[in-house]
Amino acid sequence: MLKLPYAFYRANITKKKHLCLNINEKKKEKMTKAVRNRTYM
């Protein structure tokens, strides 16, 4: 019974990390797009 909650906890951590990574990627995309727009202008 101890292994199940631990696995669930680990899964939650990886999910949160994944979400944070996704948010960071989106921010990077926005930044690169903004930089590209500035350079084209």
Secondary structure, DSSP 8 states (H G I E B T S, - for coil): --HHHHHHHHHHHHHHHHHHHHHHHHHHHHHHHHHHHHHH-
